[in-house]
Structure formats: structure tokens, C-alpha cells
Amino acid sequence: MSDSLSELHLYVGTYADAGGKGIYPLGREDGKWVAGDAYRSAPNASFGVWSKRHGLFYLVDERAGKIGVYRCDQGKWRLLASTSTEGDQPCHLALNPDEWWLAAANYGSGSIALFPLGSDGGLLSEPTIRQNDGSSKVKERQEGPHAHCVVFSPDGHWLYQTDLGTDEILAFGFDNDRGLTGERILAYKAAPGSGPRHLIFHPQKPLAVLISELASTLTLFEVKPDRLSMLQLISTLPPGATTENLGGHVMINAAGDRLYATNRGHDSIATFAIGDAGQLSFLRDTPSGGASPRFFLLLEEQRLMVVANEEGNIVTFFDVGPDGLLTQSGGIAIPAPAFIFQTHKSTTYD
């Protein structure tokens, strides 16, 4: 594992208003994790995606309402372009399977933006905007629409949007040549006050899982052609827990037999087994090592999980056992960490 760890090139996006200076490189020196000087031209990078087709990183500037387009060459970053998302507080991005389109979720304005990428080598063109409306019962968080996630279906025919403010998952027909097709469809109406946050798809089965921020729940769905059909609802918290909590990040491993979800308030990472039919079973919660674990990166080749504890100002490291359970193995102070990603040798260009 030590050799594979030394080859990792990790970066941490941070919030400027809480002390972050940009994206911080993380690496190994003398068997320890160390942080380098921040790249300051990528502020408030709370989410991003990498396009192998174009050789580019797309990182949000959540506070400025923009997406930055970056190239990385041997650890040297270069900002190629910066484009408005035509909305407030972009917090999530997704590439379609062919990587010709980039979708963005604007949390503050409750809209999504879809950018074509093909005509100019991966730079962003004029987007298509879809604005949601409505509200729900938690007045301080659901006074209006809040798009929190965009994700393309594995077959590339649908673009899904979660809306924390309206307790909805919306679906838009998608075509690789034309972009969005037809009107939005209400794929799932969540319980009032639950606050849908992130939607993910199972890597092998026609299943999806939603983490709801305000309710701290996971919802398992069967994926139907025009809707998501609920199969199971389960708490992200351990049995008997009464701590005030917000659901955070969620991910399924490549084998499709373990799911991880973060709890912000309880400050833990919950590990679930995924059965043959997709059903979720709680295995264990592991302290996250800091306050408000917003995001984690699962590195399966290295059997490592890296967690961004936003309010704890610390990034923590966990060994992933053969059973999928977590054991903390370290931590490093980073101001206001929000997002963690990696570069590879294949992501460097002259």
C-alpha cells in the first residue's frame, strides 16, 4: 500500500469565507501526509469533475456562481476559462457518459444549467437553463427551490435533479445531439421536509439511492423508464441515535456490495451492506475524525477513504478493510475542506 499511496496526487477544495485559500495539494513525505501551498485561482471549489475526453477539470466557484475550466500539468494548474452558471451557488456538476455535455446544479436559485462541450475542445458554451419552483415545510431551508445534485442515468437517456427545497427528484429526457428533450418529469416526490441531497446509481443493478439531508435517510429505488420506485427507506444514523444531524455524501463501491454515507452533526461515516436484491443493511458507524464530514473520496485500489470535515478544518484518512469497514489512519489540518479529488499521470498534458 505504501508505494501506491506515494503515487497519489490529491487535491482539496476549500471555502474562502472560512479561511480556505484555494485547492491544496496533498501528498506523502517520509510516510506522512503533507499539504502544499494552495492554488489560489480555484476558490470555493466545493465540487468538480474530470473529463478524460477533453483532458480538463471543471470546478465550481460556489460563491461566485461560476465554473472554472482547468488543465493540470505535472501538478501545475492553469485556468483556461471561467463561465457563469446563470444561477446562484453552483454546488454539483455531472458529465454525460460521452462527456460532450456538462450539467450544473445551482443551489441558491434552484435551477440547473446544461453546457455543450464539443464545439471548442471542452470549453463551455451557452447553457440551457431549467428553473424549478416551489417550497416545503422547513421554512429556514425550504423557502424556495434548491437544486443540490445533477446526475445522468447510466444509459445517458435521462438527466436527474434533486431539489432539497421542494422535496423532489426531477427527470429530463436527454439526447446526446440535442441536449434536453421534452418537459421535466416528477420522478419522485419525497416526504415533506426530507430535503433530497444526492442521488447515485448502483454500478451493476437497475437501482438508485438517494440521501436526504434534512431527514438523514437513504431511499433505495428501482429505476423505471419514467420514474423512481421506492423499495426501502432507512436512516443514515445508527439505531437509537438522537443527535441533530444532516445527511451528507453517499457512495457505492465498485463491487456494489457496500454503501457509505456521512452524518454531519453525528460526525460519522455509516457503512451499509448491499444485499443481492439491493437491500441496505446497517453495519457500523465510524467517527469521521472531525466536525461536519461534507465529502469523501473512496480510493479502492489503495483501500483508502479520504474525508473532508468542513467545520472541523481537517481532512481525515481511513483504511478500508476487506469487509469494507473503516479504521482511521491519520489526519491533516486543512481550512474549510469541502471537496477532494485526485489527478493521475493520464491527467497531465503538455
Secondary structure, DSSP 8 states (H G I E B T S, - for coil): -HHHHHT-EEEEEE-GGGT--SEEEEEEETTEEEE---BTTSTT---EEEETTTTEEEEEETTTTEEEEEEEETTEEEEEEEEE-SSS-EEEEEE-TTSSEEEEEETTTTEEEEEE-GGGTT-----EEEE-----S-TTT-SS--EEEEEE-TTSSEEEEEETTTTEEEEEEEETTTEEEEEEEEEEE--TT--EEEEEE-SSSSEEEEEETTTTEEEEEEE-SS-EEEEEEEESS-TT-----EEEEEEE-TTSSEEEEEEETTTEEEEEEE-TT--EEEEEEEE-SSS-EEEEEEETTTTEEEEEETTTTEEEEEEE-TTS-EEEEEEEE-SSEEEEEEE-GGGB--
